[in-house]
Amino acid sequence: MNDTAPEIARRYRELLMSKTPEQRLRMGLAMYDTARALAESGIRAQYPDISPRELKKQLFLRFYGNDFSDRQKEKILRSLLAD
């Protein structure tokens, strides 16, 4: 769905492109940090006593669970949780 007026979308793109590559990277990293904090908060609300290991698993599934087959997810989780 795209409900943004073309003129506004153009102006927004110009604004973003006026930033340096480093500024754009920092913006992206800040957005990821915010998304991760929101996801972690939601998981902790659902599972108040979650272990750090299980939290790591749940974060992976929340962000990437639909991007891999079940077999791939199992392999990734085994590797992720081997630490």
N, CA, C and O atoms as CSV, one atom per row, in Angstrom:
chain,resi,resn,atom,element,x,y,z
A,1,MET,N,N,0.842,-1.174,0.000
A,1,MET,CA,C,0.000,0.000,0.000
A,1,MET,C,C,0.888,1.238,0.000
A,1,MET,O,O,1.859,1.317,0.753
A,2,ASN,N,N,0.552,2.188,-0.838
A,2,ASN,CA,C,1.287,3.440,-0.888
A,2,ASN,C,C,0.280,4.578,-0.913
A,2,ASN,O,O,-0.357,4.840,-1.933
A,3,ASP,N,N,0.146,5.243,0.213
A,3,ASP,CA,C,-0.824,6.340,0.287
A,3,ASP,C,C,-0.133,7.702,0.368
A,3,ASP,O,O,-0.744,8.697,0.760
A,4,THR,N,N,1.146,7.732,-0.006
A,4,THR,CA,C,1.904,8.978,0.017
A,4,THR,C,C,1.773,9.682,-1.330
A,4,THR,O,O,1.954,9.071,-2.383
A,5,ALA,N,N,1.465,10.941,-1.285
A,5,ALA,CA,C,1.345,11.725,-2.520
A,5,ALA,C,C,2.692,11.735,-3.243
A,5,ALA,O,O,3.728,11.846,-2.588
A,6,PRO,N,N,2.708,11.624,-4.560
A,6,PRO,CA,C,3.971,11.592,-5.307
A,6,PRO,C,C,4.898,12.768,-5.007
A,6,PRO,O,O,6.112,12.585,-4.923
A,7,GLU,N,N,4.353,13.960,-4.846
A,7,GLU,CA,C,5.186,15.130,-4.551
A,7,GLU,C,C,5.866,14.989,-3.194
A,7,GLU,O,O,7.036,15.341,-3.044
A,8,ILE,N,N,5.144,14.481,-2.216
A,8,ILE,CA,C,5.715,14.286,-0.873
A,8,ILE,C,C,6.787,13.197,-0.935
A,8,ILE,O,O,7.853,13.347,-0.337
A,9,ALA,N,N,6.519,12.118,-1.644
A,9,ALA,CA,C,7.502,11.041,-1.786
A,9,ALA,C,C,8.776,11.566,-2.450
A,9,ALA,O,O,9.882,11.215,-2.038
A,10,ARG,N,N,8.622,12.402,-3.474
A,10,ARG,CA,C,9.778,12.983,-4.166
A,10,ARG,C,C,10.584,13.861,-3.211
A,10,ARG,O,O,11.811,13.773,-3.169
A,11,ARG,N,N,9.900,14.699,-2.451
A,11,ARG,CA,C,10.582,15.594,-1.503
A,11,ARG,C,C,11.293,14.798,-0.410
A,11,ARG,O,O,12.402,15.143,-0.002
A,12,TYR,N,N,10.652,13.741,0.055
A,12,TYR,CA,C,11.255,12.905,1.086
A,12,TYR,C,C,12.530,12.242,0.544
A,12,TYR,O,O,13.557,12.212,1.221
A,13,ARG,N,N,12.451,11.722,-0.663
A,13,ARG,CA,C,13.629,11.086,-1.273
A,13,ARG,C,C,14.754,12.116,-1.428
A,13,ARG,O,O,15.911,11.812,-1.140
A,14,GLU,N,N,14.429,13.310,-1.872
A,14,GLU,CA,C,15.441,14.360,-1.999
A,14,GLU,C,C,16.094,14.656,-0.653
A,14,GLU,O,O,17.310,14.823,-0.566
A,15,LEU,N,N,15.277,14.719,0.388
A,15,LEU,CA,C,15.794,14.969,1.731
A,15,LEU,C,C,16.760,13.862,2.147
A,15,LEU,O,O,17.853,14.136,2.644
A,16,LEU,N,N,16.350,12.612,1.940
A,16,LEU,CA,C,17.232,11.499,2.302
A,16,LEU,C,C,18.524,11.531,1.503
A,16,LEU,O,O,19.604,11.325,2.056
A,17,MET,N,N,18.421,11.787,0.210
A,17,MET,CA,C,19.599,11.769,-0.646
A,17,MET,C,C,20.517,12.965,-0.398
A,17,MET,O,O,21.675,12.955,-0.815
A,18,SER,N,N,20.009,13.984,0.273
A,18,SER,CA,C,20.866,15.128,0.607
A,18,SER,C,C,21.784,14.804,1.785
A,18,SER,O,O,22.737,15.536,2.055
A,19,LYS,N,N,21.498,13.719,2.476
A,19,LYS,CA,C,22.333,13.276,3.592
A,19,LYS,C,C,23.569,12.571,3.044
A,19,LYS,O,O,23.557,12.046,1.930
A,20,THR,N,N,24.624,12.567,3.834
A,20,THR,CA,C,25.823,11.826,3.428
A,20,THR,C,C,25.537,10.330,3.588
A,20,THR,O,O,24.620,9.946,4.313
A,21,PRO,N,N,26.320,9.493,2.913
A,21,PRO,CA,C,26.142,8.044,3.111
A,21,PRO,C,C,26.243,7.644,4.586
A,21,PRO,O,O,25.492,6.789,5.055
A,22,GLU,N,N,27.168,8.264,5.307
A,22,GLU,CA,C,27.306,7.945,6.730
A,22,GLU,C,C,26.048,8.327,7.505
A,22,GLU,O,O,25.611,7.572,8.374
A,23,GLN,N,N,25.465,9.470,7.212
A,23,GLN,CA,C,24.239,9.892,7.894
A,23,GLN,C,C,23.096,8.927,7.582
A,23,GLN,O,O,22.313,8.583,8.468
A,24,ARG,N,N,22.999,8.490,6.327
A,24,ARG,CA,C,21.936,7.548,5.961
A,24,ARG,C,C,22.137,6.209,6.652
A,24,ARG,O,O,21.177,5.583,7.101
A,25,LEU,N,N,23.392,5.771,6.737
A,25,LEU,CA,C,23.687,4.523,7.440
A,25,LEU,C,C,23.313,4.640,8.913
A,25,LEU,O,O,22.692,3.737,9.475
A,26,ARG,N,N,23.686,5.741,9.530
A,26,ARG,CA,C,23.359,5.945,10.946
A,26,ARG,C,C,21.840,5.965,11.167
A,26,ARG,O,O,21.348,5.439,12.166
A,27,MET,N,N,21.107,6.571,10.234
A,27,MET,CA,C,19.641,6.582,10.342
A,27,MET,C,C,19.094,5.155,10.283
A,27,MET,O,O,18.225,4.778,11.070
A,28,GLY,N,N,19.614,4.371,9.343
A,28,GLY,CA,C,19.174,2.976,9.219
A,28,GLY,C,C,19.483,2.167,10.462
A,28,GLY,O,O,18.652,1.386,10.925
A,29,LEU,N,N,20.677,2.355,11.003
A,29,LEU,CA,C,21.055,1.632,12.221
A,29,LEU,C,C,20.179,2.038,13.398
A,29,LEU,O,O,19.793,1.195,14.208
A,30,ALA,N,N,19.866,3.311,13.493
A,30,ALA,CA,C,18.992,3.781,14.572
A,30,ALA,C,C,17.597,3.173,14.426
A,30,ALA,O,O,16.978,2.794,15.420
A,31,MET,N,N,17.106,3.078,13.195
A,31,MET,CA,C,15.784,2.469,12.981
A,31,MET,C,C,15.806,0.989,13.367
A,31,MET,O,O,14.850,0.488,13.960
A,32,TYR,N,N,16.903,0.282,13.029
A,32,TYR,CA,C,17.016,-1.122,13.413
A,32,TYR,C,C,17.049,-1.256,14.933
A,32,TYR,O,O,16.378,-2.118,15.499
A,33,ASP,N,N,17.829,-0.405,15.590
A,33,ASP,CA,C,17.902,-0.457,17.056
A,33,ASP,C,C,16.525,-0.250,17.685
A,33,ASP,O,O,16.169,-0.919,18.655
A,34,THR,N,N,15.762,0.676,17.128
A,34,THR,CA,C,14.407,0.929,17.638
A,34,THR,C,C,13.511,-0.284,17.409
A,34,THR,O,O,12.774,-0.697,18.305
A,35,ALA,N,N,13.577,-0.850,16.207
A,35,ALA,CA,C,12.756,-2.036,15.903
A,35,ALA,C,C,13.120,-3.190,16.824
A,35,ALA,O,O,12.238,-3.895,17.316
A,36,ARG,N,N,14.401,-3.386,17.058
A,36,ARG,CA,C,14.842,-4.476,17.943
A,36,ARG,C,C,14.349,-4.240,19.369
A,36,ARG,O,O,13.873,-5.169,20.022
A,37,ALA,N,N,14.459,-3.007,19.851
A,37,ALA,CA,C,13.995,-2.697,21.211
A,37,ALA,C,C,12.497,-2.938,21.345
A,37,ALA,O,O,12.041,-3.462,22.362
A,38,LEU,N,N,11.731,-2.561,20.328
A,38,LEU,CA,C,10.281,-2.799,20.365
A,38,LEU,C,C,9.970,-4.291,20.336
A,38,LEU,O,O,9.107,-4.765,21.075
A,39,ALA,N,N,10.679,-5.031,19.480
A,39,ALA,CA,C,10.457,-6.479,19.402
A,39,ALA,C,C,10.828,-7.147,20.718
A,39,ALA,O,O,10.092,-7.998,21.219
A,40,GLU,N,N,11.971,-6.762,21.277
A,40,GLU,CA,C,12.401,-7.346,22.555
A,40,GLU,C,C,11.404,-7.036,23.663
A,40,GLU,O,O,11.099,-7.898,24.487
A,41,SER,N,N,10.906,-5.831,23.684
A,41,SER,CA,C,9.918,-5.446,24.688
A,41,SER,C,C,8.652,-6.287,24.559
A,41,SER,O,O,8.096,-6.740,25.560
A,42,GLY,N,N,8.205,-6.492,23.336
A,42,GLY,CA,C,7.018,-7.310,23.108
A,42,GLY,C,C,7.214,-8.751,23.535
A,42,GLY,O,O,6.322,-9.361,24.123
A,43,ILE,N,N,8.388,-9.292,23.236
A,43,ILE,CA,C,8.693,-10.677,23.625
A,43,ILE,C,C,8.765,-10.786,25.138
A,43,ILE,O,O,8.226,-11.727,25.720
A,44,ARG,N,N,9.431,-9.826,25.781
A,44,ARG,CA,C,9.535,-9.860,27.250
A,44,ARG,C,C,8.165,-9.701,27.922
A,44,ARG,O,O,7.924,-10.262,28.991
A,45,ALA,N,N,7.278,-8.936,27.288
A,45,ALA,CA,C,5.930,-8.793,27.836
A,45,ALA,C,C,5.175,-10.116,27.743
A,45,ALA,O,O,4.395,-10.462,28.631
A,46,GLN,N,N,5.414,-10.843,26.668
A,46,GLN,CA,C,4.746,-12.130,26.462
A,46,GLN,C,C,5.367,-13.228,27.331
A,46,GLN,O,O,4.666,-14.112,27.824
A,47,TYR,N,N,6.687,-13.160,27.513
A,47,TYR,CA,C,7.422,-14.170,28.287
A,47,TYR,C,C,8.292,-13.456,29.326
A,47,TYR,O,O,9.491,-13.291,29.101
A,48,PRO,N,N,7.726,-13.033,30.443
A,48,PRO,CA,C,8.477,-12.226,31.426
A,48,PRO,C,C,9.744,-12.887,31.971
A,48,PRO,O,O,10.692,-12.187,32.326
A,49,ASP,N,N,9.777,-14.195,32.042
A,49,ASP,CA,C,10.924,-14.894,32.622
A,49,ASP,C,C,11.838,-15.497,31.558
A,49,ASP,O,O,12.565,-16.449,31.838
A,50,ILE,N,N,11.808,-14.959,30.359
A,50,ILE,CA,C,12.571,-15.530,29.253
A,50,ILE,C,C,14.078,-15.459,29.520
A,50,ILE,O,O,14.583,-14.467,30.044
A,51,SER,N,N,14.776,-16.520,29.152
A,51,SER,CA,C,16.235,-16.553,29.312
A,51,SER,C,C,16.878,-15.785,28.157
A,51,SER,O,O,16.257,-15.608,27.110
A,52,PRO,N,N,18.102,-15.334,28.341
A,52,PRO,CA,C,18.798,-14.636,27.252
A,52,PRO,C,C,18.907,-15.487,25.986
A,52,PRO,O,O,18.793,-14.980,24.870
A,53,ARG,N,N,19.127,-16.771,26.176
A,53,ARG,CA,C,19.233,-17.709,25.039
A,53,ARG,C,C,17.904,-17.797,24.284
A,53,ARG,O,O,17.882,-17.737,23.055
A,54,GLU,N,N,16.816,-17.936,25.007
A,54,GLU,CA,C,15.494,-18.026,24.375
A,54,GLU,C,C,15.109,-16.689,23.741
A,54,GLU,O,O,14.459,-16.662,22.696
A,55,LEU,N,N,15.503,-15.601,24.358
A,55,LEU,CA,C,15.231,-14.279,23.786
A,55,LEU,C,C,15.927,-14.139,22.430
A,55,LEU,O,O,15.347,-13.620,21.476
A,56,LYS,N,N,17.163,-14.602,22.357
A,56,LYS,CA,C,17.911,-14.575,21.105
A,56,LYS,C,C,17.157,-15.352,20.022
A,56,LYS,O,O,17.042,-14.902,18.882
A,57,LYS,N,N,16.651,-16.515,20.396
A,57,LYS,CA,C,15.886,-17.345,19.459
A,57,LYS,C,C,14.618,-16.615,19.013
A,57,LYS,O,O,14.320,-16.551,17.820
A,58,GLN,N,N,13.887,-16.076,19.961
A,58,GLN,CA,C,12.634,-15.406,19.632
A,58,GLN,C,C,12.853,-14.165,18.762
A,58,GLN,O,O,12.051,-13.877,17.874
A,59,LEU,N,N,13.939,-13.432,19.020
A,59,LEU,CA,C,14.246,-12.277,18.186
A,59,LEU,C,C,14.547,-12.707,16.755
A,59,LEU,O,O,14.081,-12.084,15.801
A,60,PHE,N,N,15.325,-13.770,16.613
A,60,PHE,CA,C,15.609,-14.281,15.265
A,60,PHE,C,C,14.309,-14.651,14.562
A,60,PHE,O,O,14.088,-14.265,13.414
A,61,LEU,N,N,13.455,-15.393,15.244
A,61,LEU,CA,C,12.194,-15.817,14.631
A,61,LEU,C,C,11.298,-14.627,14.305
A,61,LEU,O,O,10.626,-14.625,13.273
A,62,ARG,N,N,11.279,-13.620,15.169
A,62,ARG,CA,C,10.453,-12.437,14.939
A,62,ARG,C,C,10.912,-11.675,13.692
A,62,ARG,O,O,10.090,-11.222,12.896
A,63,PHE,N,N,12.229,-11.539,13.532
A,63,PHE,CA,C,12.754,-10.764,12.411
A,63,PHE,C,C,12.881,-11.574,11.122
A,63,PHE,O,O,12.635,-11.048,10.037
A,64,TYR,N,N,13.259,-12.840,11.230
A,64,TYR,CA,C,13.614,-13.598,10.028
A,64,TYR,C,C,12.865,-14.920,9.875
A,64,TYR,O,O,13.141,-15.680,8.947
A,65,GLY,N,N,11.930,-15.199,10.765
A,65,GLY,CA,C,11.251,-16.493,10.760
A,65,GLY,C,C,10.530,-16.848,9.479
A,65,GLY,O,O,10.393,-18.029,9.160
A,66,ASN,N,N,10.066,-15.862,8.739
A,66,ASN,CA,C,9.348,-16.137,7.487
A,66,ASN,C,C,10.259,-16.158,6.273
A,66,ASN,O,O,9.798,-16.392,5.155
A,67,ASP,N,N,11.542,-15.918,6.478
A,67,ASP,CA,C,12.476,-15.815,5.355
A,67,ASP,C,C,13.189,-17.121,5.029
A,67,ASP,O,O,13.902,-17.207,4.030
A,68,PHE,N,N,13.001,-18.128,5.859
A,68,PHE,CA,C,13.722,-19.382,5.684
A,68,PHE,C,C,12.773,-20.567,5.795
A,68,PHE,O,O,11.711,-20.478,6.410
A,69,SER,N,N,13.177,-21.670,5.191
A,69,SER,CA,C,12.420,-22.908,5.343
A,69,SER,C,C,12.605,-23.414,6.765
A,69,SER,O,O,13.499,-22.959,7.477
A,70,ASP,N,N,11.761,-24.356,7.181
A,70,ASP,CA,C,11.893,-24.914,8.538
A,70,ASP,C,C,13.280,-25.531,8.735
A,70,ASP,O,O,13.891,-25.380,9.793
A,71,ARG,N,N,13.759,-26.215,7.722
A,71,ARG,CA,C,15.076,-26.854,7.817
A,71,ARG,C,C,16.181,-25.806,7.984
A,71,ARG,O,O,17.083,-25.966,8.807
A,72,GLN,N,N,16.099,-24.747,7.202
A,72,GLN,CA,C,17.093,-23.676,7.310
A,72,GLN,C,C,17.032,-23.005,8.678
A,72,GLN,O,O,18.064,-22.709,9.280
A,73,LYS,N,N,15.803,-22.764,9.170
A,73,LYS,CA,C,15.653,-22.134,10.488
A,73,LYS,C,C,16.291,-22.989,11.573
A,73,LYS,O,O,16.979,-22.469,12.451
A,74,GLU,N,N,16.067,-24.296,11.517
A,74,GLU,CA,C,16.653,-25.189,12.524
A,74,GLU,C,C,18.173,-25.116,12.498
A,74,GLU,O,O,18.818,-25.070,13.546
A,75,LYS,N,N,18.736,-25.106,11.306
A,75,LYS,CA,C,20.192,-25.042,11.164
A,75,LYS,C,C,20.726,-23.703,11.712
A,75,LYS,O,O,21.722,-23.674,12.435
A,76,ILE,N,N,20.065,-22.625,11.366
A,76,ILE,CA,C,20.492,-21.305,11.842
A,76,ILE,C,C,20.377,-21.228,13.367
A,76,ILE,O,O,21.290,-20.752,14.043
A,77,LEU,N,N,19.245,-21.700,13.902
A,77,LEU,CA,C,19.059,-21.652,15.356
A,77,LEU,C,C,20.084,-22.495,16.088
A,77,LEU,O,O,20.574,-22.092,17.143
A,78,ARG,N,N,20.418,-23.661,15.546
A,78,ARG,CA,C,21.450,-24.485,16.186
A,78,ARG,C,C,22.774,-23.717,16.248
A,78,ARG,O,O,23.465,-23.731,17.267
A,79,SER,N,N,23.108,-23.059,15.160
A,79,SER,CA,C,24.349,-22.291,15.109
A,79,SER,C,C,24.280,-21.073,16.029
A,79,SER,O,O,25.237,-20.776,16.743
A,80,LEU,N,N,23.172,-20.387,16.011
A,80,LEU,CA,C,23.001,-19.196,16.822
A,80,LEU,C,C,23.063,-19.496,18.310
A,80,LEU,O,O,23.631,-18.729,19.087
A,81,LEU,N,N,22.482,-20.603,18.692
A,81,LEU,CA,C,22.390,-20.944,20.111
A,81,LEU,C,C,23.576,-21.770,20.601
A,81,LEU,O,O,23.638,-22.129,21.777
A,82,ALA,N,N,24.514,-22.074,19.711
A,82,ALA,CA,C,25.691,-22.854,20.096
A,82,ALA,C,C,26.670,-22.028,20.917
A,82,ALA,O,O,27.559,-22.577,21.567
A,83,ASP,N,N,26.509,-20.727,20.888
A,83,ASP,CA,C,27.432,-19.835,21.622
A,83,ASP,C,C,27.367,-20.048,23.100
A,83,ASP,O,O,28.077,-19.381,23.852
